[in-house]
Amino acid sequence: MASTAQIAKCPVFDGLSQEELSEVLGLVEFEMFPDKTVIIEEGKSLQILWVILKGSCEVVTTTPKGEVKQLAVLEPFSVFGEMSFFSPGPHSASVRSLEDVEVIQFPRDQFDLLLRGQSFIAHKIMLNTMQVLADRLRTMDDWTRKLVEKSGASGQKEEWREFRAKLYTDWEF
């Protein structure tokens, strides 16, 4: 079982006191997965926030032609499953272990207990997770921009500018 010092290394638990980390430890589950195990499956929906404690995993997607493409490698203290955790829906990719891994599973119903108790822990976790998502979005935005610029196709550049403009300005309430 993990210690508070160990889980404090994860960005979603950043800034939590020892007492708060201890409370989180009482809400999470620990699980080991052997090498090459699918932890979450693309298209399925689990409302669990996952944190890798030991080992590494890969994020993969299956193309329409059935090819499996690696999107990322996740190292210890990386988080995954956060989109479906906060917004129920199918996972956009699969995550599978690259070696034996130990993970924390933070089920949404346990998180909801913190929310109902008006705990600042839940708010800290949400803000930290938003930072993780914002960093990923910024990285994806930069990568896509570079890819479009590299392609040299002026039509694609304009499409990308229009998409970004809509993404960042078209809010409907």
FILO-225607 format. One record per residue (C-alpha): residue in three letters; x, y, z. Coordinates in steps of 0.001 Angstrom, whole numbers. Each point is the difference from the previous one (the first is absolute). Layout:
<r residuo="ALA" x="X" y="Y" z="Z"/>
...
end
This chain:
<r residuo="MET" x="0" y="0" z="0"/>
<r residuo="ALA" x="1207" y="3473" z="-866"/>
<r residuo="SER" x="983" y="2616" z="2516"/>
<r residuo="THR" x="-1097" y="3620" z="105"/>
<r residuo="ALA" x="3524" y="987" z="-1076"/>
<r residuo="GLN" x="-297" y="-2223" z="-3056"/>
<r residuo="ILE" x="-3394" y="1281" z="-1200"/>
<r residuo="ALA" x="1046" y="3597" z="687"/>
<r residuo="LYS" x="2279" y="-341" z="-3047"/>
<r residuo="CYS" x="-3038" y="-196" z="-2286"/>
<r residuo="PRO" x="-1046" y="3360" z="-1515"/>
<r residuo="VAL" x="-3719" y="-500" z="779"/>
<r residuo="PHE" x="802" y="-197" z="3718"/>
<r residuo="ASP" x="2355" y="2986" z="-44"/>
<r residuo="GLY" x="-418" y="2373" z="2925"/>
<r residuo="LEU" x="-1930" y="-2420" z="2230"/>
<r residuo="SER" x="1084" y="-101" z="3626"/>
<r residuo="GLN" x="1078" y="-3252" z="1671"/>
<r residuo="GLU" x="-3433" y="-204" z="1643"/>
<r residuo="GLU" x="-1758" y="513" z="-3356"/>
<r residuo="LEU" x="2213" y="-2580" z="-1700"/>
<r residuo="SER" x="-855" y="-2475" z="2758"/>
<r residuo="GLU" x="-3695" y="628" z="-625"/>
<r residuo="VAL" x="516" y="-628" z="-3727"/>
<r residuo="LEU" x="1824" y="-3253" z="775"/>
<r residuo="GLY" x="-3131" y="-1152" z="1812"/>
<r residuo="LEU" x="-2096" y="550" z="-3149"/>
<r residuo="VAL" x="2170" y="-1554" z="-2680"/>
<r residuo="GLU" x="723" y="-3580" z="-988"/>
<r residuo="PHE" x="3342" y="-1481" z="-990"/>
<r residuo="GLU" x="417" y="-2567" z="-2710"/>
<r residuo="MET" x="2810" y="-1777" z="-1773"/>
<r residuo="PHE" x="-175" y="-791" z="-3720"/>
<r residuo="PRO" x="2414" y="-2364" z="-1747"/>
<r residuo="ASP" x="1851" y="939" z="-3173"/>
<r residuo="LYS" x="-2162" y="557" z="-3115"/>
<r residuo="THR" x="-3298" y="270" z="1905"/>
<r residuo="VAL" x="-2686" y="2338" z="-1347"/>
<r residuo="ILE" x="-962" y="2212" z="2937"/>
<r residuo="ILE" x="-2554" y="2170" z="-1772"/>
<r residuo="GLU" x="-1480" y="-816" z="-3364"/>
<r residuo="GLU" x="-715" y="2476" z="-2773"/>
<r residuo="GLY" x="-3746" y="477" z="-402"/>
<r residuo="LYS" x="-856" y="-1292" z="3484"/>
<r residuo="SER" x="-819" y="2342" z="2851"/>
<r residuo="LEU" x="1312" y="-224" z="3541"/>
<r residuo="GLN" x="-183" y="2968" z="2322"/>
<r residuo="ILE" x="3323" y="-647" z="1666"/>
<r residuo="LEU" x="2989" y="2292" z="320"/>
<r residuo="TRP" x="3144" y="-2112" z="-300"/>
<r residuo="VAL" x="3493" y="822" z="1277"/>
<r residuo="ILE" x="3032" y="-2115" z="-839"/>
<r residuo="LEU" x="2129" y="-652" z="3072"/>
<r residuo="LYS" x="2504" y="-2480" z="-1451"/>
<r residuo="GLY" x="725" y="-1063" z="-3562"/>
<r residuo="SER" x="-1127" y="1530" z="-3262"/>
<r residuo="CYS" x="-2963" y="-194" z="-2340"/>
<r residuo="GLU" x="-702" y="935" z="-3563"/>
<r residuo="VAL" x="-2981" y="1865" z="-1394"/>
<r residuo="VAL" x="-1121" y="-1599" z="-3258"/>
<r residuo="THR" x="-2792" y="436" z="-2506"/>
<r residuo="THR" x="-1266" y="-2226" z="-2752"/>
<r residuo="THR" x="-229" y="1516" z="-3474"/>
<r residuo="PRO" x="-2983" y="-658" z="-2286"/>
<r residuo="LYS" x="2236" y="-2542" z="-1770"/>
<r residuo="GLY" x="495" y="-1881" z="3282"/>
<r residuo="GLU" x="3585" y="1131" z="582"/>
<r residuo="VAL" x="1019" y="728" z="3592"/>
<r residuo="LYS" x="1864" y="3300" z="300"/>
<r residuo="GLN" x="1892" y="1131" z="3076"/>
<r residuo="LEU" x="-913" y="3540" z="1023"/>
<r residuo="ALA" x="2028" y="371" z="3193"/>
<r residuo="VAL" x="1988" y="-1775" z="2680"/>
<r residuo="LEU" x="-992" y="711" z="3600"/>
<r residuo="GLU" x="2578" y="-201" z="2768"/>
<r residuo="PRO" x="-446" y="-176" z="3787"/>
<r residuo="PHE" x="-2304" y="2678" z="1455"/>
<r residuo="SER" x="-1679" y="563" z="-3361"/>
<r residuo="VAL" x="-3778" y="248" z="6"/>
<r residuo="PHE" x="-2468" y="-1477" z="-2464"/>
<r residuo="GLY" x="-3758" y="-438" z="-312"/>
<r residuo="GLU" x="-604" y="3586" z="1097"/>
<r residuo="MET" x="-2287" y="992" z="-2882"/>
<r residuo="SER" x="-2502" y="-2807" z="673"/>
<r residuo="PHE" x="408" y="548" z="3743"/>
<r residuo="PHE" x="-1341" y="3549" z="-213"/>
<r residuo="SER" x="-2145" y="-311" z="-3131"/>
<r residuo="PRO" x="-1626" y="-3421" z="-396"/>
<r residuo="GLY" x="616" y="-1393" z="-3423"/>
<r residuo="PRO" x="2033" y="-2561" z="-1869"/>
<r residuo="HIS" x="3756" y="-65" z="357"/>
<r residuo="SER" x="1693" y="1517" z="-3050"/>
<r residuo="ALA" x="2886" y="-2491" z="197"/>
<r residuo="SER" x="1113" y="-3154" z="1779"/>
<r residuo="VAL" x="2662" y="-121" z="2683"/>
<r residuo="ARG" x="2029" y="-3150" z="456"/>
<r residuo="SER" x="2943" y="-897" z="2166"/>
<r residuo="LEU" x="3467" y="-191" z="-1544"/>
<r residuo="GLU" x="1288" y="-1906" z="3020"/>
<r residuo="ASP" x="-1405" y="-992" z="3363"/>
<r residuo="VAL" x="-1650" y="3129" z="1385"/>
<r residuo="GLU" x="-1526" y="1137" z="3254"/>
<r residuo="VAL" x="-2780" y="2553" z="-238"/>
<r residuo="ILE" x="-2324" y="1991" z="2187"/>
<r residuo="GLN" x="-3640" y="-119" z="-1001"/>
<r residuo="PHE" x="-2074" y="2937" z="1205"/>
<r residuo="PRO" x="-3641" y="-875" z="-774"/>
<r residuo="ARG" x="-2332" y="2899" z="-764"/>
<r residuo="ASP" x="-2430" y="-1011" z="2756"/>
<r residuo="GLN" x="2800" y="378" z="2564"/>
<r residuo="PHE" x="872" y="3423" z="-1426"/>
<r residuo="ASP" x="-3700" y="937" z="256"/>
<r residuo="LEU" x="169" y="-747" z="3736"/>
<r residuo="LEU" x="2632" y="2707" z="296"/>
<r residuo="LEU" x="-2149" y="2401" z="-2011"/>
<r residuo="ARG" x="-3114" y="-649" z="2082"/>
<r residuo="GLY" x="2034" y="582" z="3133"/>
<r residuo="GLN" x="1015" y="3394" z="-1422"/>
<r residuo="SER" x="3621" y="-1024" z="322"/>
<r residuo="PHE" x="2707" y="2267" z="-1344"/>
<r residuo="ILE" x="1820" y="-3197" z="-963"/>
<r residuo="ALA" x="-2449" y="-548" z="-2872"/>
<r residuo="HIS" x="497" y="3559" z="-1204"/>
<r residuo="LYS" x="3781" y="-307" z="122"/>
<r residuo="ILE" x="-153" y="-3258" z="-1968"/>
<r residuo="MET" x="-2297" y="1602" z="-2597"/>
<r residuo="LEU" x="2266" y="3031" z="-403"/>
<r residuo="ASN" x="3091" y="-2195" z="-278"/>
<r residuo="THR" x="-1706" y="-2225" z="-2565"/>
<r residuo="MET" x="-1029" y="3086" z="-1988"/>
<r residuo="GLN" x="3689" y="995" z="-63"/>
<r residuo="VAL" x="971" y="-3459" z="-1315"/>
<r residuo="LEU" x="-2682" y="254" z="-2703"/>
<r residuo="ALA" x="996" y="3566" z="-900"/>
<r residuo="ASP" x="3636" y="-1073" z="-360"/>
<r residuo="ARG" x="-1035" y="-2883" z="-2256"/>
<r residuo="LEU" x="-2238" y="2262" z="-2087"/>
<r residuo="ARG" x="2817" y="2545" z="-351"/>
<r residuo="THR" x="2396" y="-2744" z="-1118"/>
<r residuo="MET" x="-2541" y="-1362" z="-2498"/>
<r residuo="ASP" x="-755" y="3480" z="-1301"/>
<r residuo="ASP" x="3695" y="722" z="-519"/>
<r residuo="TRP" x="609" y="-3385" z="-1637"/>
<r residuo="THR" x="-2971" y="429" z="-2362"/>
<r residuo="ARG" x="1016" y="3550" z="-894"/>
<r residuo="LYS" x="3523" y="-1163" z="-866"/>
<r residuo="LEU" x="-1383" y="-2892" z="-2051"/>
<r residuo="VAL" x="-2288" y="2308" z="-1973"/>
<r residuo="GLU" x="2777" y="2546" z="-543"/>
<r residuo="LYS" x="2349" y="-2773" z="-1112"/>
<r residuo="SER" x="-2502" y="-1327" z="-2549"/>
<r residuo="GLY" x="267" y="3222" z="-2011"/>
<r residuo="ALA" x="-3628" y="-268" z="-1163"/>
<r residuo="SER" x="-1462" y="3485" z="347"/>
<r residuo="GLY" x="-3579" y="-1349" z="31"/>
<r residuo="GLN" x="790" y="-2185" z="3006"/>
<r residuo="LYS" x="1626" y="2924" z="1776"/>
<r residuo="GLU" x="-3154" y="2054" z="-436"/>
<r residuo="GLU" x="-2194" y="-2916" z="1159"/>
<r residuo="TRP" x="2181" y="-321" z="3091"/>
<r residuo="ARG" x="-252" y="3731" z="755"/>
<r residuo="GLU" x="-3798" y="-170" z="-372"/>
<r residuo="PHE" x="-205" y="-3094" z="2211"/>
<r residuo="ARG" x="2088" y="1647" z="2715"/>
<r residuo="ALA" x="-2077" y="3170" z="-206"/>
<r residuo="LYS" x="-3193" y="-2030" z="470"/>
<r residuo="LEU" x="1525" y="-2128" z="2747"/>
<r residuo="TYR" x="1033" y="3008" z="2025"/>
<r residuo="THR" x="-2843" y="2432" z="-689"/>
<r residuo="ASP" x="-3278" y="-1738" z="-921"/>
<r residuo="TRP" x="-1616" y="-626" z="3357"/>
<r residuo="GLU" x="-3695" y="-758" z="-13"/>
<r residuo="PHE" x="-1936" y="112" z="3269"/>
end
